[in-house]
Amino acid sequence: MFNFSKEQIERYSRHIILKEVGGMGQTKLLESKVLLIGAGGLGSPIAVYLAAAGVGTLGIIDDDVVDLSNLQRQILHGTSDIGIPKTKSAEATITEMNPDVNVISINERINSENAFQILEQYDLIVDGCDNFPTRYLINDACVMLGKPIVHGSIFQFDGQVTVLYPGKGPCYRCIFPEPPPAGLAPSCQEAGVFGVLPGIIGTIQAVEAIKILLDIGDSLIGTLLLFDALTMTFNRMKLRQDEDCPMCGENPTITELIDYEEFCEVQW
């Protein structure tokens, strides 16, 4: 059992009194290592709630800098952060919120050369990225490493969340076998995004991440949760593992990581 300080007992008291969490569960969180891919719209609420919950090590990888147009939805950052790396801004916000959290800032883009080295250090990966190349890359790497991913994505007023857990359910390629052709998916500047939408989807991702770390409740493994902000409705879609999946099927044909940057563009 983690040797809680008086301050930690007070900070996490609302967790500790929950029978599903308790002192043992809070200890698990403080000893957990989570990697967050992206410190933008989805990454912001994910990082805030994982940090507040007391996840002990939170890696954040992003190679972008804060832009004025980000502030409509990316709550990790403020006006004074414009022009600085998002990882630096995120680290400052999280450290101020909860000094228990060891923030590992990775100010670079994840790719086929560094993916294994980065991902293998963490218990759980949370996908807060905004582009297809990264999504397929981390899916493939996590299947090879046996790491679970909490996936989320948004588009205009719609969002979706699922958990991709190797050996327990389908991977991303079971659902979407191939990336879309370059130019087919509109960018954020072209399509727009409802400002509060990533807050809703990112918070759900944080819920799923904490449930996996604590091994409580029913996760979204094998289920795609769909949200429509305009109608305020949630729908659930059952997902099945594809036996012919090129990544996690019975006879996988993808045996190494692929960088798709030159083939498809960012989603929003």
C-alpha positions as CSV (number, residue, x, y, z in Angstrom):
1,M,0.0,0.0,0.0
2,F,1.2,3.5,-0.9
3,N,2.3,5.5,2.1
4,F,-0.1,8.4,1.8
5,S,0.8,11.8,3.2
6,K,-1.8,13.8,5.1
7,E,-2.2,16.1,2.1
8,Q,-2.7,13.1,-0.2
9,I,-5.4,11.6,2.0
10,E,-7.2,14.9,1.8
11,R,-6.6,15.4,-1.9
12,Y,-7.9,11.9,-2.9
13,S,-10.4,11.5,-0.1
14,R,-13.4,11.3,-2.4
15,H,-11.7,8.4,-4.3
16,I,-10.6,6.6,-1.1
17,I,-14.1,6.5,0.3
18,L,-15.4,4.8,-2.8
19,K,-15.4,1.0,-2.3
20,E,-14.5,0.5,-6.0
21,V,-11.4,2.6,-5.5
22,G,-10.3,2.8,-1.9
23,G,-6.7,3.1,-0.8
24,M,-5.6,0.2,-2.9
25,G,-7.1,1.7,-6.0
26,Q,-5.6,5.1,-5.4
27,T,-2.3,3.4,-4.9
28,K,-2.7,1.8,-8.3
29,L,-3.4,5.2,-9.9
30,L,-0.3,6.7,-8.3
31,E,1.8,3.9,-9.6
32,S,0.3,3.9,-13.1
33,K,2.0,5.2,-16.2
34,V,-0.2,6.6,-18.9
35,L,0.9,8.0,-22.3
36,L,-1.3,10.7,-23.8
37,I,-0.9,11.1,-27.6
38,G,-1.7,14.8,-28.3
39,A,-2.2,17.8,-26.0
40,G,-4.9,19.5,-28.1
41,G,-8.7,19.3,-27.9
42,L,-9.1,15.8,-26.7
43,G,-5.8,15.7,-24.9
44,S,-6.7,18.7,-22.7
45,P,-9.6,17.2,-20.7
46,I,-7.9,13.8,-20.7
47,A,-4.8,15.2,-19.1
48,V,-6.7,17.4,-16.6
49,Y,-8.8,14.5,-15.3
50,L,-6.0,11.9,-15.2
51,A,-3.8,14.3,-13.4
52,A,-6.5,15.3,-10.9
53,A,-7.2,11.6,-10.3
54,G,-3.6,11.1,-9.3
55,V,-2.2,9.1,-12.2
56,G,1.5,9.0,-11.1
57,T,3.3,9.3,-14.4
58,L,1.7,11.0,-17.3
59,G,3.6,11.1,-20.6
60,I,2.4,13.7,-23.1
61,I,3.7,13.6,-26.7
62,D,3.0,16.5,-29.1
63,D,5.1,18.5,-31.5
64,D,2.8,21.5,-32.0
65,V,2.8,25.0,-30.4
66,V,-0.2,26.8,-28.9
67,D,-2.1,28.9,-31.4
68,L,-4.8,31.4,-30.8
69,S,-7.4,29.3,-32.6
70,N,-6.7,26.4,-30.2
71,L,-8.1,28.3,-27.2
72,Q,-11.7,27.8,-28.3
73,R,-11.5,24.2,-27.1
74,Q,-8.0,23.3,-25.7
75,I,-8.4,24.0,-22.0
76,L,-4.9,23.0,-21.1
77,H,-3.6,26.3,-22.6
78,G,-4.2,30.0,-22.1
79,T,-3.5,33.2,-24.0
80,S,-0.1,33.7,-22.4
81,D,0.9,30.2,-23.8
82,I,0.5,31.2,-27.4
83,G,3.7,30.3,-29.4
84,I,5.1,27.9,-26.8
85,P,5.1,24.1,-27.2
86,K,1.9,22.5,-26.1
87,T,3.8,20.0,-24.0
88,K,5.5,22.8,-22.0
89,S,2.1,24.5,-21.5
90,A,0.5,21.2,-20.5
91,E,3.2,20.4,-18.0
92,A,2.9,23.7,-16.3
93,T,-0.9,23.4,-16.0
94,I,-0.7,19.8,-14.7
95,T,2.1,20.5,-12.2
96,E,0.1,23.4,-10.8
97,M,-3.0,21.2,-10.5
98,N,-1.3,18.2,-8.9
99,P,2.4,18.1,-8.0
100,D,2.1,14.3,-7.4
101,V,2.0,13.8,-11.1
102,N,5.4,13.2,-12.9
103,V,4.8,14.8,-16.3
104,I,7.1,13.5,-19.0
105,S,7.0,16.0,-21.9
106,I,7.9,14.6,-25.3
107,N,8.0,17.5,-27.7
108,E,8.2,15.5,-30.9
109,R,6.0,13.6,-33.3
110,I,5.6,9.9,-32.8
111,N,6.7,7.9,-35.8
112,S,7.9,4.4,-36.8
113,E,11.4,5.0,-35.5
114,N,10.5,6.1,-32.0
115,A,7.1,4.5,-31.4
116,F,8.3,1.3,-29.7
117,Q,10.8,3.0,-27.5
118,I,8.2,5.5,-26.3
119,L,5.1,3.3,-26.0
120,E,6.7,0.4,-24.2
121,Q,7.4,2.5,-21.1
122,Y,3.7,2.9,-20.3
123,D,0.8,0.8,-19.0
124,L,-1.9,2.4,-21.1
125,I,-2.1,4.6,-24.2
126,V,-4.8,7.3,-24.6
127,D,-5.3,8.4,-28.1
128,G,-6.0,12.2,-28.3
129,C,-4.5,12.7,-31.7
130,D,-6.1,14.5,-34.6
131,N,-4.9,12.6,-37.6
132,F,-5.1,9.2,-39.3
133,P,-1.4,8.5,-39.8
134,T,-0.7,8.6,-36.1
135,R,-3.9,6.7,-35.3
136,Y,-2.8,3.7,-37.5
137,L,0.8,3.9,-36.3
138,I,-0.1,3.7,-32.6
139,N,-2.7,1.0,-33.2
140,D,-0.1,-1.2,-35.0
141,A,2.6,-0.6,-32.4
142,C,0.2,-1.3,-29.5
143,V,-1.0,-4.6,-31.0
144,M,2.7,-5.6,-31.3
145,L,3.4,-4.6,-27.8
146,G,0.1,-5.8,-26.3
147,K,-0.7,-2.3,-24.9
148,P,-4.4,-1.1,-24.5
149,I,-5.5,2.1,-26.2
150,V,-8.4,4.3,-25.2
151,H,-9.4,5.8,-28.6
152,G,-11.4,8.9,-29.2
153,S,-12.1,11.1,-32.2
154,I,-14.3,14.1,-33.0
155,F,-15.7,15.8,-36.1
156,Q,-17.8,18.9,-36.1
157,F,-20.6,17.9,-33.7
158,D,-20.0,14.2,-33.5
159,G,-17.6,12.1,-31.4
160,Q,-16.8,8.5,-30.7
161,V,-14.9,6.5,-28.1
162,T,-13.8,2.8,-27.9
163,V,-11.2,0.7,-26.1
164,L,-8.7,-1.2,-28.3
165,Y,-7.2,-4.0,-26.2
166,P,-5.0,-6.6,-27.9
167,G,-6.2,-10.1,-27.2
168,K,-9.5,-8.9,-25.8
169,G,-11.2,-7.2,-28.7
170,P,-10.8,-5.7,-32.1
171,C,-8.0,-3.3,-33.1
172,Y,-8.5,-0.1,-35.1
173,R,-7.8,-1.9,-38.4
174,C,-10.6,-4.3,-37.7
175,I,-13.0,-1.3,-37.8
176,F,-11.2,0.7,-40.5
177,P,-8.8,-1.6,-42.4
178,E,-7.0,1.2,-44.4
179,P,-6.5,4.9,-44.0
180,P,-8.5,7.2,-46.2
181,P,-6.9,8.6,-49.4
182,A,-5.0,11.8,-49.1
183,G,-7.4,14.8,-49.4
184,L,-10.6,12.9,-48.6
185,A,-10.7,13.9,-44.9
186,P,-11.2,17.6,-44.3
187,S,-8.9,19.5,-41.9
188,C,-10.1,21.3,-38.8
189,Q,-9.8,24.6,-40.6
190,E,-12.0,23.3,-43.4
191,A,-14.7,21.5,-41.3
192,G,-14.7,23.2,-37.9
193,V,-15.3,21.6,-34.5
194,F,-17.9,22.4,-31.8
195,G,-15.8,23.8,-28.9
196,V,-17.2,21.8,-26.1
197,L,-17.3,18.5,-28.0
198,P,-13.7,17.4,-27.2
199,G,-14.5,18.1,-23.5
200,I,-17.2,15.6,-23.6
201,I,-15.4,12.9,-25.6
202,G,-12.1,13.5,-23.8
203,T,-13.7,13.2,-20.4
204,I,-15.3,9.8,-21.4
205,Q,-11.8,8.7,-22.5
206,A,-10.4,9.6,-19.1
207,V,-13.2,7.6,-17.5
208,E,-12.3,4.5,-19.6
209,A,-8.6,5.0,-18.8
210,I,-9.2,5.1,-15.1
211,K,-11.5,2.1,-15.2
212,I,-8.9,0.1,-17.0
213,L,-6.1,1.1,-14.6
214,L,-8.4,0.1,-11.6
215,D,-9.9,-2.9,-13.3
216,I,-13.4,-1.8,-12.4
217,G,-16.7,-1.6,-14.3
218,D,-17.4,-2.6,-17.9
219,S,-15.1,-1.1,-20.4
220,L,-15.8,-0.1,-24.1
221,I,-13.8,-3.1,-25.4
222,G,-15.7,-4.3,-28.5
223,T,-18.1,-1.3,-28.3
224,L,-18.0,2.0,-30.2
225,L,-19.8,4.7,-28.3
226,L,-21.2,7.4,-30.6
227,F,-22.2,10.9,-29.5
228,D,-24.2,13.5,-31.4
229,A,-24.0,16.9,-29.7
230,L,-26.8,18.5,-31.7
231,T,-29.4,15.9,-30.7
232,M,-27.7,15.1,-27.3
233,T,-27.8,11.4,-28.0
234,F,-25.5,8.4,-27.3
235,N,-25.6,5.2,-29.4
236,R,-23.6,2.0,-28.9
237,M,-22.3,-0.1,-31.8
238,K,-21.0,-3.6,-31.3
239,L,-17.6,-4.3,-32.8
240,R,-16.2,-7.6,-33.7
241,Q,-12.6,-8.7,-34.2
242,D,-11.9,-9.4,-37.9
243,E,-10.3,-12.8,-38.4
244,D,-8.8,-11.4,-41.6
245,C,-7.5,-8.2,-40.1
246,P,-4.1,-7.4,-41.6
247,M,-2.8,-6.5,-38.1
248,C,-4.4,-8.7,-35.4
249,G,-6.1,-11.4,-37.5
250,E,-5.2,-15.1,-37.7
251,N,-2.7,-14.4,-40.5
252,P,-1.5,-10.8,-40.1
253,T,0.2,-9.3,-43.2
254,I,1.5,-6.1,-41.4
255,T,4.7,-7.0,-39.6
256,E,6.3,-3.6,-39.3
257,L,5.3,-0.1,-38.6
258,I,4.2,2.2,-41.5
259,D,4.4,5.9,-41.7
260,Y,1.4,7.2,-43.6
261,E,2.2,10.9,-43.6
262,E,2.7,11.1,-47.3
263,F,-0.5,9.2,-48.1
264,C,-3.2,10.8,-46.0
265,E,-3.8,14.1,-44.4
266,V,-4.9,15.2,-40.9
267,Q,-8.6,14.6,-40.0
268,W,-9.6,17.9,-38.5
